[in-house]
């Protein structure tokens, strides 16, 4: 199993940051077929072979994803897409 961990800074107010994370999840959901749900300040996502969460913190968010065998081979492109969408949504 392979892991992706991304720390991404932001300067958004909490509600805008939450909406940006939701937009991020929707975009990834469309691209990779992920389902997601909120638990407090953490958005959990999963699909067969991928699971993880995005935790909102003041000034930063943390993305952690575990990739199964099939997706581990695509770790680089998945992480690159995550970073691109984060930069697009959160600056």
Secondary structure, DSSP 8 states (H G I E B T S, - for coil): -EEEEEEEE----HHHHHHHHHHHHHHHHHHH--EEEEETTEEEEEETTEEEEEEEETTEEEEEEEE-HHHHTTHHHHHHHHHHHHHHHH-
